[in-house]
Every structure is written in C-alpha cells, then in structure tokens.
Amino acid sequence: MWRSLLISVGACILLWSASNCGATTNSESEPFVTNPEFSISDAYVQDWTAGIPEGGSGTNLFVSFATLSEDIRLQKFHYNGLVTAAKKVSDNGDFAGYFIKEGRGDVQMSSDPEVEAANTPPVRSTLDIKDGVAVIEFQQNGVTKYFEVISIRIAPMISYPSTPPTEDQ
C-alpha cells in the first residue's frame, strides 16, 4: 500500500513540475529596454525578389541611427520570426539586416537523409514578437539587451529582372 501511495505522489509531483516547464515566455525572461542609449531616425523594410525562381527572395531591414552610444554593439535584428546579423552599411549610423528566403536552386532533394542534411533552414528567432515589429538585439557593457522597433515603414518591393539589361536596352 505504501509503495503505491509513494508512486502516486511521485507521479503527481513529476506531472506538476513538467507542466510548469514552459510557463515563462521569452518576453518575460529577456531584458527588453524601453529607453536605450540610442535614437533611431529611420527604420524600414523592403521585400525583394529575383527574376528567376532559383534566385530567391527576401526582406531587407534598414535602420538609421541618429545617435548611438559607443558602448553599444549591435548584434542581430529579429523580424517576422527570423533573425539575422546586424551589418553596418555606412559610417553615418546605417545598419541593415538581410532576411533571405532561399531559392529552390540549391535545395537538395534526396531519399538519403545525409544528402538532405546539406540544406540549411532559415534561422528562427526565439523571441515572441508580433509580425511587422522588429527587435534590435545589442550588447551594452557586456549585457545582451533587446529593443522593439514598432514604427517601421514599408518601402515598395524591388523585383530584379531575370537577365541583366543588354547594351541596346
């Protein structure tokens, strides 16, 4: 009798502890800041597509900073469930993030799992953010912090031609 009681109590404790595993969300545990030591002068996204199916498509996120403290190091941009490196594109405080949807040309389709393992999926963000909102991941004094950018302009899509223009065009 004691044995079955101990097993029942142990099972209840195990179920209770397992049910609380996902109780905290990333937004509660990640250090989001509301007043960072930088100011953004412009932020916009622009979708693009190549002229051929193998060329792929994607979204570019551009952020221009009016001020950026020297002790801040931009790390990543998170947007629509994806994450990419924040790359400096000018000395004027302009940064970009390139979210690329791979074209079908380099996808390996095979019945052999080792051949298909060469496919690289897009890197998913672990942050729980709404679509259309970007998050800037940065380090300040060695501490990783996050800032939500809510007001993002949407620039017109760029459709690249399928072939380069010829001299007579």
N, C-alpha and C positions, 0 to 999 in steps of 0.2 A: 504494500500500500504506500509506504513512504517513497519507494522508488518511483512509482507512477506520479505521485504528487510532485516530486522533485523534477521529473521530466516535464510535467505540465507547466510548472513555474518557470523552468529554464526556457521552454519554448515560447512562453509569453514574453519573457524578457528579451529574447532574441528577436521576435517579431516586432516588439515595440522599438528596439534600437534600430532595426533595419528600416522601419517606417519613417524615421527621422533623418535618414541619410541625405535626402535632397531638400530638406526644409529651408535651407538658406539659399538665396539666389545670388548670382554674381553681382547684381547691383547693390546688394546689402554688404557684401564682403569686399568689393573693390573700392579703393579710395577715390571716389569722384569728387572733384573740386568745383565750386561754383564761381570763384573769383581767382582765376590763375594769374600768374605774373606775366601775362602776355595779352595783347589785344589783336583781334582779327579784323582786318579791313575788308576782306572779301573771301567768300567761300562759295564754290560752285562745282557741280558735277556735269560731265559731258559724256554721253554714250557715244560709241563709235562702232563701226562695223567695216570689215574688209570687203572688197569687191568679189572675193571668191570664198566658197564655203570653207576651204582649208585655212583661210587667213584669220579666222576667228573674229571675236568681237569683245567688247568690254566697256568699262566705265572708268573714266579718269576723274579723280577728285583733286581740285586745286584749292589751296588755302594760302592767302597772303596775310602776313602778319604786319601790323603797324608797329608794334613793339614786341620784343621777345627777349626776356631776361637771359643773360649769359650763362646762368647756372641751369638752364633748361635744355634738355636734349630730346628732340622729337624722336620717337621710336617707330610708331605704327599708326596707321589710320584704319578704323573699323567702319564699314558701311554696308548696309543691306545684308548682314550676316557673314560678310567676308572680311578678311584682314590682310593688309599688305604693308610693306615698309614705307615710311615717310621719307621721300627723297627731296633734297634741296635742289631746286631748279634755277635759282638765281641768287645773287648776293643781296637782293633787295628784300629778303624775307619771304620768298615764294617757295612753297613746298607742294609736292604732288604725290598722289598715291595711284597706282595703276592696278585696277582690278580686271584681270584678263580672263575671259571665258575661252578656253582652248578651242581651236578649230578642230574639225574632225580628221585632219590630215595626219596628225601624229598619235592618234589613239590606236593602241594595239588590241586587236580583237583575236582571241585565240581560245581554244579549248584547254590550253596549257596555262594553269594559274601563274606560273613563273614568268611567262611571256607577258601576260596582262598586268603583272605587278610593276612593269615599267611605266604604266600610266600614272601620272601624278594628278591627284584630285586638287581642286582649289582649296586653299587654307581657309577654314571656317573660323569665325570669331567665337570666342567663348563668352562674350558679353551679351546680355539680353537687352538689345536696343531696338527701337521701332524702325520700320522701313523709312527711308528718307532722312534719317538722323545720322550724322557722323560722330564718331568719338575719336578724339586725339589722345593717343597713349604717349606719355612723355615721362622722362625722369628728371627729378629736381632734387639735387643733393643726395643722389643715390636711391631715392624713393620713387617707385613707379606710381604715377597718378593718371587719372583719366578726366577728360573734359568733353561734355556733349556740345556739339555744334548743331543747333536746331534750325537756324535760318540759313538754308543752303539754296542758292539759285540753281536753276536747271537750264543749262545752255543748250542750244539746238544740237541735235545729233550730227555727227560727221559720218558721211558714207564715202569711204575711199573708193576710187574707181578700180575696176578689175584689172586694168592694164595701165601702165604709165602712158601719159599723152605722147603722141608722136610729134615730130617737128612740124608737120603741116596742120596741126590742130591748134 
